[in-house]
């Protein structure tokens, strides 16, 4: 038994050392990138795998259509980054192959398609490409909006992106056949910056309320620190209303018609944010309709919130996959780099094409339109009605 304990101590010690080094890197990274100061904004297009290349190609077409003048003038440049497929990642034995990571780091803005993550029990154990990218580029804020005006829903979720139960997701270990550990990680800097980002967003966008979601009554150290930090930072924003909920009851309150209209900006740790935003996306048509920002100080990555749907590819249905999630992510990308007017046009066209008119509909099967046909419909709507 003593030998097992010593081995476990050594493994845990190495994890602690890694995380302390990460804390020092966070402290050294001070300033956010100013896109207006860049001579050229380089946008990386990374299709991923599964249905990713098919739907990302349609979002790229729309971005190129909306940014045609900027591309012509040299202000915007697109860089297609291949190689973030499950096959290449398994071959390299890494979540992100080195050559792909090098190309990603050339682009302060990235539009990324879904990627496949091996499950426990699969023959290979590599980390999620999403998790790895968030750590490598320090994309600490995952921002996911859900808006359904006719139901009074206007939610923006600020999910912590680099800590919690995910940061060491591939580094848990079995002490023996009877005992296994995984880890939840939280740092002072990591917690403060996501909570402050949520309050700053609420302040700048006149949202008026920020809600904190934890399980601090049970997870008393990491979640407890998150909640305490939230309450301390809230004192700096006296004009913003605050409240806090536990994750289990929060999942119930989102479907409470009387309560859910009260939520505006929600800030929460990594795992809870992953769960609650998938639930929230169902209100506007499912995860296929929702995009997200993964934002840091030097990089921003925009993606669909759903998976790679390999079954659709196996059944030769990838051309019928719904591109709305990645197109909404493209709209968020436009706004992030300063083209708010173009983002608004795209949002308006998406609403017309998918909620109001619905001249054509995507079903994921041949009885509906293809993703390319939907993209054509959206661009034609922008030309004629936006």
N, C-alpha and C positions, 0 to 999 in steps of 0.2 A: 504493500500500500504506500509506504513512504516514497518508494521510487516513482510511483505514478504521480504523487503530489509534487515531487521535485521537477518532473518533466512538465507538468501543467504550469508550475510557477515560471519555468523558463520560457514557455510559449507565451504566457500572459505578459511577462516582462518585455518581450520583444514587441508585443502589440502596444503596450504603454509607451515604449520608446518611440515607435512610429508616430503615435498620436501626439506626443509632446513636440516632435519635430514639425508636425503639421500645424500645431498652434503657433510656433515661431514663424512659419511662413505666412500664416494669416495676419499676424501682427505687423509683418514687414510690408504687406500689400495694402497701400493706403488709398490710391485715387482711382475713380471710375474713368473709363475711356470716354472721350468727348468726340462723338462721331462727326460733329460739324468741323472739327479741326483736321480731319483726315483728308488728304488729297484724293485718295481713292478708297472707297468702301468695298472691300473684297467679301463677297458672299459665297460661302462654301455650300455646295449642294451634295449631300451625302444620302444616297438612296436607301442604304441598309440592305435588308434582304426580305424574303417572303414577298408580300404585296408592296413593300416599301418602294422599290424602284418604279413600279407602275403608278402609284399615286403621287410620289414626289415629283415625277416628271410633269404631271399636270399642274402642280403648284409652281414649278419652275417656269412653265409656259406663261402662266398668269403674271408672275413677277416680271418676266422679260417683257411682256406686253405693257405692263404699267410703268416700268422703268426704262422704256425704250430710249427716251431722250437722254436719260442719265448715263445709259450704257454708251450711247453714241458720243456723248461729250467726254467720256472717260472717267466720270465721277463714280460710277458703279461698275464693278467687274464680277462676273460669275466664274467660279472654279468648281468643276465637277470632280468629286472625290469618290472613286470606286474602292472596293476592297473591304468594306465593313460588313462582309457576309459571314455567316456562321461557318462556312467551309474554310475561309481564309483565317478566321479567328482560331478555329480548332487546329489548323495547320501550324499557325504561329505559336499556339499554346498561350495566347494572351487575349484579354477582352478587347483590346484595340491593337492591331499589328503596328509595329514601330513606324513603318512608312506611311500608314494612314494617319497616325497621330501627328506626325511631322507636318502633313498637309493640313490637317485640321487647325494646327496652331498658327498657320499662315493666315487664317481667316477669322477676324474678330466677330463675324456674324455667320451662323451656320443654320441651314435648313436641313433637318435630318429625318429620314424615314424610319419606320419601325425596324427593330433588330430582334433576332431570336436569342433567347437565353436558355442554355441547357439547364435541366432540372436536376434536383438531387436524385441520384440513382442512374443518371445517364453516364455514358462511358467517359465523358470529359467533364472536368470541373473548372470552368472558367467563369469569371465574374461577368455580370451584366455589362454590356457595352455602355448602356446609359449611365449606370452607376460609375463606371470607370471614367467616362467622359466628364461627368460632373466633378469627380475628384481631380482629374488631371488638369482641367480648365478652371477649377474652383467655382463651379456654377452653383452657388449656395442657395439661390432662390428659385423655386419652381412656382411659377405664377399661372393660375388657371382660372379664366373668367367663365361664368355661366350666366347668360342673360336671356330671360323670357319676359319681355315687357308686359304682355297681356296677362301674365300671372303674377306680376309684381315681383319677379325674381331678378335680382341684380347682385350677383355674388362674385367676389374675387378672392380666391384662395392663395395664400402665401405659405407654401409648404417648404419647410427646411429640407435641403436637398443633399447635404454632404455628410450628415451625421446620423444619429438615431440608430435604428436596428439594421440599416442597410450598409453603413460604411465598412463594417467588417463581416459582411454577409457570407463571404467565401472563406473566412478565417476562423470560424468556430472550430472546435475540436472535440473528439471523443476521448475522454479520460480513459475509459475502458468500455466494454460492451454494455455496462449498466448506467453510465453517466456521460452526458454530453453538455457542452456549453456553447451558446452563442452570446453576442455582446451588444449592448446599447451604449453608444458613445455620445456624450454631449460636452461641449466646451463653452466657456464664458463668451469668447469672441463670436463663435458660431451662433450661439443663441441670441446674443445682442443684435447681430447684424440682420438676421431675418426678421426679428420683431420690429426693429427700427425701420426696416424697409417697408413693412406693412403699414406702420403709422405714417410714414412719409407719403406713401401712395394715397392713403385715406385723406391726408391733409391737402395734397395737391389736387385731388379729384373730388373734393367736397363730399366724401362718402359719409362722414359723420359718426361712424361706429366701427370699432374693431373688436372682434371676438377671439378669444384664445381657447384652444381645444387641447386638452391633455388627459391623462389618467393619473393625475398627481395624488389622488387619494390612495392609490395602490403602488404605482411606480414612483416612490417618494423622493428619490435622489435626482435622477435626470429630469423626469417630468416635473418634479417639485421645483427644481432650479428654473425650468422653462417658465412655469407659472409665476414664480417670484420675480423673475427678470421682467416679464410682461407687466406686472403691476408697478414695478419701479419705473420703467420707461413710460408707462401710461401717464405718470405724473408730469411729464414734460409736454403733454398734449392735453391740456385741460378742456379744450373745446371739443374733444372727441369722446363720445360715449364708449364705454367698454363693458364687457361681461366675459365670463368664462364658463365653459361647459366640459363635462367629461365626454370622451369619444363615444362611449356606448349610447348615452342619451342624445348626443348630437346627431347620430345617425337616424334616430327616431324623429327629432325635431325638424330635420330637413323635409320630412314628408308631412309635417303638421301644417295644414293650410293656414292656420291662424298665427303660427309662430315663424314660419320660414321667411316671410316677407321682412322680418326684422333684421335678418343677417345681411351685412354689407361686405366687410372685409374680414376674412378669417385667417388667423395665423396658427400654425400647428406643426409639430414634429413630423419627421419623414414618413414613417409607416402610416400614421393616422391620416396624413395628407394624401397618401396614395389611395387609401380606401375611400375616404370621404369624397374625393373629387370624382372618382368613378361613379359613385352613387349620384352626385350632383349632376354629372353629365347626362344621366338618364332622363332628366327633366327636359332637356332640349333635343332629345332624340337618340341618346346613347353615346358611347365613347367614340364612335365614328364621326361625331359632329364637333368634338371639342379639341382645341389646340392648346398649346402651353408654351411658356417661355422658361428656359433654364438660364438664369442670369447671374453673372458674376461681375467683377470690377473690370476685367479686361476682355471677356468674351460673353457672347450670348448665343444660346442654341435654341432653336424653335422646332417643335416636333408635334406629331399627333400623339394622343395619350393612349392609343390602343396598341395591341401587339401586331406581330408580323403575319398572322393568319396563314401559316404554311399550307393548311388544308385547301385554301382557295387556289393556291398555286398548283398543288397536286391535282386538283380537279380542273385545271386550266381556266379558272375564273378570275384571275388577277386583274384582267382588263375591266372587269365589272365591279371592282372594289370601290368603296365610297371614298373619294378624296377630300371630303369636306373638312375633316379634322386637320389635315396638313395644309389645306387652303386657308383655314382660319389661323393656323400658325403663321402662314405667310403674311396675313394681314397684320398680325401682331409684330412680325419682323419689320414691316414697312413703317409702322408707328414708332417702333423702337429706334430706328435710324433717322427719324425726322420727317418722314413722308406721311404725315397724319391724314392729309387730304386724300391721298391714294388709298390708304387703309380704310378710310370711311366709305369710299366708293366701292371697294371690294366687299366690305361688310354689308352694305346696302344691297349689292347685287346678290350676295349669298342668301340674304333673307328673302329677296324676291323669288329667286330660283328654287329655294328649298322649303320655304314656309308659306309664301303667298300664292304665287302663280302655279308652280309645280307643273310646267308644261311637259317636262320629262322627269322621270324619277329613277333613281338608282336603287336597285334591289339586291345587288350582289350576284345576280344570275342573269342569264340571257333574256329573261322577260322584262328587264329594265334596260336603261341606257348604259353605255360604257363610261368610264371615268373621263375619257377624252371628250365624249359628247357633252358631258356635264360641264367640263371646263370651257368648251366652246360656247355653250349657253351662257355661262357666267360672263365671259369676255364680251359677247354680243350685248348682253344686258348693260354692262359698264359703258359700252360705246353709245348706246341709244337712250339709256334711261338714268344714268348716274353722272 
